[in-house]
Amino acid sequence: MIDATALALFVPTFFMVSITPGMCMLLALSLGMSIGVRRTLPMMAGELIGVALVSFSAVLGVAALMLKAPSLFTALKVVGGAYLFYLGVQMWRSQGQLGRAEPVADVRPGGLFLRGLLTAIANPKGWAFMIALLPPFISAERPLAPQLLVLVAIILVCELVCMLIYASGGSTLRRLLRADKVQWMNRIAGTLMMGLGVWLWLE
């Protein structure tokens, strides 16, 4: 289905990327503190659907390149590896600031669902990261559907676990994520991404 070595690299890399503060995690954090975990669940559902749509689109686009333009796919792998390495360097250089989530005025379930969905879909960094991250884990010699389902399932599980951690942690998590702790997590994620970028060049 998917090479075990590649899978062992993908899971910790994506989890560390998910657990570091980003738009969706900060939104889950602020909502968890203000309205509680249970009322935050619609936002999480919307975010997961948005991430799934972005992931499916990225994988299908990569698959089309593999079939129709192998040379372009190779170029994408090189550019993707460079982008991942660049992100890793940037995370290492980060000062470890937690950042601030935008306030959410509409806390109705429908409004929260839509906010989560749009946050995931409209995030250009999310698109760029998925397009850069997924190519090395797609094998042309194996059926696409099983690979797609496994990768997207792993992505969604990581996202859900991380959002629940942020939402349930609330103010405690905010105290724990001092600058030094965030910087530590950023450096781990940055190292993983730089390693993945190098692996992508050599693949």
C-alpha positions as CSV (number, residue, x, y, z in Angstrom):
1,M,0.0,0.0,0.0
2,I,2.6,2.6,1.2
3,D,6.3,1.9,1.9
4,A,6.7,1.4,5.7
5,T,9.9,3.6,5.8
6,A,8.1,6.5,4.0
7,L,5.1,6.1,6.3
8,A,7.3,6.1,9.4
9,L,8.8,9.5,8.2
10,F,5.4,11.0,7.2
11,V,3.6,10.4,10.5
12,P,5.9,12.3,12.9
13,T,6.7,15.0,10.3
14,F,3.0,15.8,9.8
15,F,2.2,15.5,13.5
16,M,4.9,18.0,14.5
17,V,3.8,20.4,11.8
18,S,0.2,20.1,13.0
19,I,1.0,20.6,16.7
20,T,3.0,23.8,16.1
21,P,0.8,26.9,16.4
22,G,-1.0,27.9,13.1
23,M,-4.2,29.4,12.0
24,C,-6.5,26.5,12.8
25,M,-4.7,25.6,16.0
26,L,-4.9,29.1,17.3
27,L,-8.6,29.3,16.4
28,A,-9.2,26.0,18.3
29,L,-7.2,27.4,21.3
30,S,-9.2,30.7,21.4
31,L,-12.5,28.9,21.0
32,G,-11.7,26.3,23.6
33,M,-11.0,29.0,26.1
34,S,-14.0,31.1,25.2
35,I,-16.8,28.6,24.5
36,G,-15.5,25.2,25.5
37,V,-14.4,22.1,23.6
38,R,-17.9,20.7,22.9
39,R,-19.1,23.9,21.2
40,T,-15.8,24.1,19.3
41,L,-16.4,20.7,17.6
42,P,-18.3,22.2,14.6
43,M,-15.3,24.4,13.7
44,M,-13.1,21.3,13.9
45,A,-15.5,19.4,11.6
46,G,-15.3,22.2,9.1
47,E,-11.5,22.4,9.3
48,L,-11.2,18.6,8.8
49,I,-13.4,18.7,5.7
50,G,-11.4,21.6,4.4
51,V,-8.1,19.9,5.0
52,A,-9.4,16.7,3.3
53,L,-10.4,18.7,0.2
54,V,-7.0,20.3,0.0
55,S,-5.3,17.0,0.5
56,F,-7.3,15.2,-2.1
57,S,-6.8,18.0,-4.6
58,A,-3.1,18.0,-4.0
59,V,-2.7,14.2,-4.3
60,L,-4.9,14.1,-7.5
61,G,-3.0,17.0,-9.0
62,V,0.3,15.2,-8.3
63,A,-1.1,11.9,-9.7
64,A,-2.1,13.8,-12.9
65,L,1.4,15.2,-13.2
66,M,2.9,11.7,-12.8
67,L,0.8,10.3,-15.6
68,K,0.9,13.2,-18.1
69,A,4.2,15.1,-17.4
70,P,6.8,13.0,-15.6
71,S,9.5,15.7,-16.1
72,L,7.2,18.3,-14.6
73,F,6.6,16.0,-11.7
74,T,10.3,15.6,-11.1
75,A,10.7,19.4,-11.2
76,L,7.8,19.7,-8.7
77,K,9.7,17.3,-6.4
78,V,12.8,19.4,-6.6
79,V,10.9,22.6,-5.9
80,G,8.9,21.0,-3.2
81,G,12.0,19.7,-1.5
82,A,13.5,23.2,-1.6
83,Y,10.3,24.7,-0.2
84,L,10.2,22.2,2.7
85,F,13.9,22.8,3.4
86,Y,13.2,26.6,3.4
87,L,10.3,26.1,5.8
88,G,12.5,24.1,8.1
89,V,15.1,26.8,8.1
90,Q,12.5,29.5,8.8
91,M,11.1,27.4,11.7
92,W,14.6,27.1,13.2
93,R,15.0,30.9,13.0
94,S,11.6,31.5,14.5
95,Q,11.6,33.4,17.8
96,G,8.9,31.1,19.1
97,Q,6.0,33.5,19.3
98,L,2.6,31.9,19.8
99,G,0.8,34.5,17.8
100,R,-2.7,35.6,18.0
101,A,-5.9,34.1,16.5
102,E,-8.5,36.4,15.0
103,P,-11.6,36.9,17.1
104,V,-14.7,34.9,16.1
105,A,-17.9,36.8,16.4
106,D,-20.3,34.1,15.1
107,V,-20.3,31.2,17.6
108,R,-23.3,29.4,16.1
109,P,-22.6,25.8,15.0
110,G,-23.1,26.7,11.3
111,G,-20.9,29.8,11.6
112,L,-18.2,27.9,13.3
113,F,-18.3,25.1,10.8
114,L,-18.0,27.6,7.9
115,R,-15.1,29.4,9.7
116,G,-13.2,26.1,10.1
117,L,-13.9,25.1,6.5
118,L,-12.8,28.5,5.0
119,T,-9.8,28.7,7.3
120,A,-8.5,25.4,5.9
121,I,-9.3,26.0,2.3
122,A,-8.3,29.6,2.0
123,N,-4.9,29.1,3.6
124,P,-2.3,29.4,0.8
125,K,0.5,28.0,3.0
126,G,-1.7,24.9,3.6
127,W,-2.0,24.3,-0.2
128,A,1.7,24.9,-0.7
129,F,2.7,22.5,2.1
130,M,0.4,19.7,0.9
131,I,1.7,20.0,-2.7
132,A,5.2,20.0,-1.4
133,L,4.8,17.2,1.2
134,L,2.7,14.6,-0.5
135,P,4.7,13.8,-3.8
136,P,7.4,11.6,-2.1
137,F,4.8,9.4,-0.6
138,I,2.9,8.7,-3.8
139,S,4.2,5.7,-5.8
140,A,3.4,5.4,-9.5
141,E,3.8,1.6,-9.2
142,R,1.0,1.2,-6.6
143,P,-2.7,1.9,-6.9
144,L,-3.5,5.5,-6.1
145,A,-6.7,5.1,-4.1
146,P,-5.3,3.1,-1.1
147,Q,-2.3,5.5,-0.9
148,L,-4.7,8.5,-1.0
149,L,-7.0,7.1,1.7
150,V,-4.1,6.2,4.1
151,L,-2.4,9.6,3.7
152,V,-5.5,11.6,4.1
153,A,-6.6,9.5,7.1
154,I,-3.3,10.1,8.8
155,I,-3.5,13.8,8.1
156,L,-7.0,14.1,9.5
157,V,-6.2,12.1,12.6
158,C,-3.2,14.3,13.3
159,E,-5.2,17.5,12.8
160,L,-8.1,16.3,15.0
161,V,-5.8,15.2,17.8
162,C,-3.9,18.5,17.7
163,M,-7.0,20.6,17.6
164,L,-8.5,18.7,20.6
165,I,-5.2,19.3,22.5
166,Y,-5.3,23.0,21.8
167,A,-9.0,23.4,22.6
168,S,-9.0,21.3,25.7
169,G,-5.8,22.8,27.0
170,G,-7.1,26.4,26.9
171,S,-5.3,28.7,29.3
172,T,-3.1,25.9,30.6
173,L,-1.8,25.3,27.1
174,R,-1.2,29.0,26.6
175,R,1.0,29.1,29.7
176,L,2.8,26.0,28.6
177,L,3.5,27.4,25.1
178,R,5.9,30.0,26.3
179,A,8.3,31.3,23.7
180,D,11.0,28.7,24.6
181,K,8.6,25.8,24.3
182,V,7.2,27.0,20.9
183,Q,10.8,27.5,19.7
184,W,11.7,24.0,20.8
185,M,8.7,22.5,18.9
186,N,9.5,24.7,15.9
187,R,13.0,23.4,15.8
188,I,11.9,19.7,15.9
189,A,9.4,20.3,13.1
190,G,12.0,22.4,11.2
191,T,14.5,19.6,11.4
192,L,12.0,17.0,10.2
193,M,11.0,19.2,7.3
194,M,14.6,19.9,6.3
195,G,15.3,16.2,6.4
196,L,12.2,15.5,4.3
197,G,13.3,18.1,1.8
198,V,16.7,16.5,1.4
199,W,15.1,13.1,1.1
200,L,12.8,14.4,-1.6
201,W,15.8,15.7,-3.6
202,L,17.5,12.3,-3.4
203,E,14.4,10.2,-4.1
